[in-house]
């Protein structure tokens, strides 16, 4: 399919898209500001725009908006948080009727790396000795990494607020490879880094002497009950490691909807992905070069973990392509 479909309306829509990018991408906008873009498809031929489908990225909490019909689809990262919404555990007090349309392939790990000079051998040691540690984390308290941190630290008997009470503090960042974090790692002024996006900062941290700090087994087991998966950070990808290290799976960006979305609408969304697969901004270099096969969008691979059922419209589309899959 051509890069931009013919028609003046598509030229105008492309211009509106570029305007939206230009506004939302302003680096001065805070993580709590107007930096997200929703796409609405509908009918603008009358006095009022009649929306049909609205799709958006955003926080895990948007699962409520999707379930209630305020949005028709949303991206979330990672897959484990949609699992929590589906099961009604962790971040969600009750199960939500969410269903997956496609999972964007994104191989990733959440890791805790420690500065050996800190002498910290386990997160439990921080609670036992009430250590005034300095931790490198996201500045956006609603970010999925902060959700995960707020879930596993209490399993050790303390919270980020306790760290502050013990005289510790935080080195705050925007993205995983924030220059502020890199400077702090290079200066040795952080004791721990707790972060995803390991490919963008992990090599740098390991090269500067930081080492993986695995979560205790009893904590990993509790995390698995609320939808997280343990996963290996392989030495084959990170040769700076002495051996494979254990972290938390942070892969996959599910594009999901609600169970009640009409089957034909879900089918159209999936078929649109297939029709314009060559125009999609697939990640480069994580698992392979080039565009991903459409079949992986429905699967349960290292890059596309899935524990939430596919929407029936998605099942219909993928099976028409000849894929054999579990729903």
N, C-alpha and C positions, 0 to 999 in steps of 0.2 A: 504494500500500500504506500502511496506517495506520502512524503513527509508532512505536507499540509494539504488536506483535502481541498478540492476546488470549491469556490464559492466565497462571495464577499463576507458572508456571516462568519466564516472560519478565519478569514483575515482579521476581522474585527475582534473575534474571540481571542485569537493569538495575541493581538495587541493588548487586550485587557489582561491576559495572562502575564505578559511581560511587565505591564504596569504593576500588577499584584506582586510579582517577584521583586520589582524595584523598590516597592514600599516595604514589604515584609522582610526583605533581606537587609534592611538598614541595621548595621551592627550596633547602633546606639539603643535599639529597642531591647528592653530587658526580657528575660525569659517569661515574665508575667504579662508582657505587653502584647500588642497586636502584631504577632509574627507568624500566625498560622493562616493557611489559605484553604477555604472550602470551595469545591467545584460543584455548581448546581446546573443540571441539565433540565430544561423545561421549555415552555412556550412563551415567547415574548411578543406575540403578534397582536395582542389586544391592549386594553388600557392597563391591565395588571399582568405582571409576570406570573405564570403558573408553573411552579416548580414541580418536577417529576422525581428526579434522583439528586440527592445531595451527598457528596462524599468528602471526607476530610481526614487529615492526620490530627494528632493531638494526644492528650494524656490518656492513661488507662481508664480514667473515670468516664470518658466519653462512651464507654460501653452502656452506661445508663441511657444516654441520649439516643444511641442506636436502638436499644431495646424498646424505648418509648416512642420511636418513630420521628424524633426530632432530626436525626440523621439517618440516611439509608445505608451508609457504609463508612467505615473508618479503618485507618491503619493503627496498629499498636506494635510497640517493640519492647520486649521480646514476646515470643509466643506464650511463654509461661504465664504472663499476666492475663491473656485471654483465657487460658486454662482456669485461672482463679475465678474469672467472671462466670465461666460455664459451670464450674463446680460449686460456686458460692462459698469460697474459702479465701483465706488471706485478706486481700484488700476488699473483698465483696462479702456482704452479710448474708446474701441469698443468691441462689443460682439465677443467671440471666439467660434468656432464650437466644443466645448468640450462635451464629453459624458461619463457617469460613467460606469465602469465595475463592481466595488464592493466598498463597504464602510467598511473599517476595523472598528470594534466596539471599540470606545474609549470615555467613558463618561468623560466630563471635563467642567470646567467653567473658564472664565477669570474674575478675581476679582480685585477690587481696595480696599486694606486694609489700614487703617490709624492708626497712633499712636495717641491715644486720647490726649496725652500730647502736641501735636502740636496745638490743638485748632481748627483744620480744620474741618468744618462742611459740606463743599461742594467744589468741584473743582472750582466752580465759584468764591469762596472766594480768591483763589490763584491769579486770574487775577485782582480782585477788589483791593486787597491790595498789589499786586506784591510781594507775599511772597517768600523769599529765601529758598524754600523747598528742601529737599534732597529726591530723588525718587530712589527706587530700581527697575531697569529694566534690560533687556538683553543687553549684550555688542555688539551683532551682530545686526547692524542697519537694515539688510535685514530680520530679523526674523519676523514671522507673528505677534507677539505681538507688535513689534515696528511699523509695518504697522497699526495695530489697534489703537495704541496710537497716531500715527501721523494723524489718521483720526478723532478721537473724541476730542482731545485737541483743535484744531481750532474751534470746535463747541462751545467751551467756550471762544474763542477769544485769545488764546495764544498757544505757541508751546514749545517744549523742549528747543529750543534756547532761548526763552524768559525767561525761568526759570534760565538759566545760566546768562543771562543779569541782572537778578534781584538779583544775588548773590547766587543762589541755585546751586545744583549739583546733581550728580548721583552716586549711588552705583551700579556698573556694575557686571553682572553675566553671567555664561555660561548657565547652566540649571536652571530649577525652584527651585531646592533644593540645589543650590550652597552653599557650606560652608561659603563663604563670605557673602551671604545674611543672613544665619542663625545667623552668628556672629553679623551682624549689627542689626538684629531684637532683639537678646538677649541683646545687648548693648544699645538699644534704640536710635541708631544713624541714623535711617531713619524715615522720616515722613510718607512716602507712599510706598506701594509695589503695582506694576501693573504687573500682571503675570497670566499665565495659569498653567496647571499642578497642580491644587489646592490640589489634594490629597497628593502631595509630600511635600508641605510646609505650607498648610493652617492650619492644626492642630497645628503645631509648632507656627505659628504666632498668632493664636487665644489664645493659652495657654499663650503667652507672652503679652497679653493685647491688641493686635491690633484688630480693628473692621472694618466690611464692610462699605465702603463708596459708596452708590448707585449713579449711574449716573442720572442726572436730566431727567425728562420725555421728554423734548423737544430734548435732545440729544439722548435718546433711540429711539425716533421716527425717527430721521434723520439716525441713524445707521441701523434701520430696512429697510429704503428705499434703502440701498446699500448692503443688503444681510445678515446683522447680525441679530441674534435673541436674545431676552431677555430670561433669564432662571433662575430658582430658584436654589440657593445653599441651600439645605434642612438641617434643624436642625437634621433630622433623620440620615444623613450621618456625620454631624459635630455637635456633641452634645455640643461643646464649645460655639456655637451660642446661643444668647438669643431667637432668633426666625429665621424663614426662611429669607434668604437675597436674594436680586436680583443682578444678574450678567449678563454676556454675555455668550451665549452658545459657547463652544469651542470644541464640540464633533466631532467625526468622522474623519477618514483619508481616503478620497476618492482615489481610484485607478482609474484614468480616462484616456481616449484616445481621439482621434479626431473623428468626425462624419464620416469621409471618410475611416476609417480603415475597411478593408474587414470584412464582418459579420462573416466569418468562423474563422478569426484570433481572433476577440473578443470572440467568442464562445470558442475557444481553451484555451484562458487565463482563462476564468471563470471555465471551466470544470477542468482545472489544479488545481485551488483552491479547488474545490470540491473533486478531487481525492486525494489531499495531505492535506486535512483539519486537520488531526491529527498531522501533522508535522509543522503546522503554529504556530508561537510564539504569540498566543493570550494572551492578557493582563489578568492577574490574579487578582481577588479581586475587580475590579472596579464595574462591574455589576453582575458578578456571577463567580463561579469557573468553570474550565474546558473549553473545546473547545466550540466556539460559533456555533450555527446552521447556516448552509449555507444560510438559508432563510433570516437571519438578514442582510446579506451582501447587499441585494437588497432593504431592507426596509427603512422606515423613522421612526426610533425609537429614544429614548433619546440618545443612543450611536451611532446611524448611521443616523444623519439628512441628508436629501437629497432634494435639490430643482433643481437639474440638471437632465435632462432625462437620462435614461439608454441607452446604445448603443443597437441597435437591436440584435446584437449577444448575449449580456448579457440577454436581454429579452427572447430570444429563449431558452437559457440555463435554466434560472430560471423557465420558464413556463413548460419546459419539466419535471422539478422536481415536478410540480403540484402547484407551488405558484401562487396565484392571486395577481397581483401587478399593480400599476399605473406606466406607463413608464415615 
